[in-house]
């Protein structure tokens, strides 16, 4: 035990220092310098930043150089106040902090009594002078108001310069600055949210539960340096002192659609995407009142969708399935000769004798339909099938203030889903599609503490898992 104590002390010290330098919490920070009217720095000034929606305050004291730093602020609205005996109280009106933002707010104090107040209403500076990171923040209003295909917030990352769609068949979600699409990473409330399999997002939270996100494209610090491309950092909503909720449903149906140009008949479509949210202070009547201290946010979203699909395909003719390739041509319209692998000579009249046909292949022939498209087109068959897609997306987040300098936060995300693509896996026919029931899970707990004006502690633990059970639709098993 005596030998282990120094090792434990060194480990704790390392964690404290590392956390202050490389905190991955997707929060905002405020830094600045406090001076008097002559420009001289003022040490010992108490700077207080308050979230008016939760009434939670965080404070710091300026050091000998008059500088202050306040970390671990959730993206939200804030007001700032500075106090020092012999000077008027300084107050700055409401300003907004964004995810991964470091805002500089310098304070100029005037001589007077503490009971006197100097109110500053000027806008907060928009220019980033504290970090070299390049990227764009997509706000809650943009996520809510801009149209989203499939209601996936990550599609808004393409609004950021140098972010482009991945190439067909590539891993990942998008390419940044010309790097491979599998060289971009994802963070969810500061937790690693990147799949090891293909570097896509492991957990996709509901749009209703996302506060905002930042697409960082270059210049970010070493804490994000796992990938050559960009980093998408998402912060989810937290509860406030007001109890709020919402409910929604988006509907699409084939009754409102026309038949596609290449479709023999109109494809089926029935898509219902619905859910609800609830958030506020944690209050248990007669037992606990969490106003100004404990807050929760719960989200739920579900999808039930059936959608028809249509593809142009090339299938063998009934004569070909019997070994008769008379008149067979390639894509350029040139005749094709069927070569006998034993004699290296063409089969007479391009016809394979019945006794040379493989019995296994003859069993497979039964699954191929006859062509249903005529003409000079390269394709002779229109394949149609109905795919099914469903999921249930749940999350809950709890924030608790232990004191003025300590805060706990925890979340649980769970998303089971099931999808069947009748023409998936590059299959030509609905019979050869693919199904994939999956489960996405991510949970974490986080402890944040302000030790001093220059030392901070962040301790967190998280667990994530994603399962893929891809199988053939007709097998009824997990292949």
Secondary structure, DSSP 8 states (H G I E B T S, - for coil): -HHHHHHHHHHHHHHHHHHHHS-----EEEEEEEE-TTS-B-TT-EEEEEETTTTEEEEEE--TTSEEEEEEE-SSEEEEEEE-TTB-EEEEEEEE--TT-EEE--EE--BS-TTSEEEE------S--S---EEEEE-HHHHHHS--GGG-GGGGGGGSTTEEE--TT-SSSEEETT--GGG-EEEETTEE-B-TTTSSBS----GGGEEEEEEEEE---GGGTT-SS-EEEEEE----SS-EEEEEEEEEEGGG----TT-SS---EEEEEEEEEEEEE-EETTTEE-TTTEEEEEEEEEEEEEEEEEEEE----HHHHTTB-TT-B-TTS-B---B-TTTSSB-GGGB--GGGS-HHHHHHHTT-------SSSS--EEEEEEEEEEEEEEEEEEEEE-SSSEEEEEEEEEEEEEEEETT-TT-SSGGG-EEEEEEEEEEEEEEEEEEETTEEEEEEEEEEEEEEEEE-TTT-S--
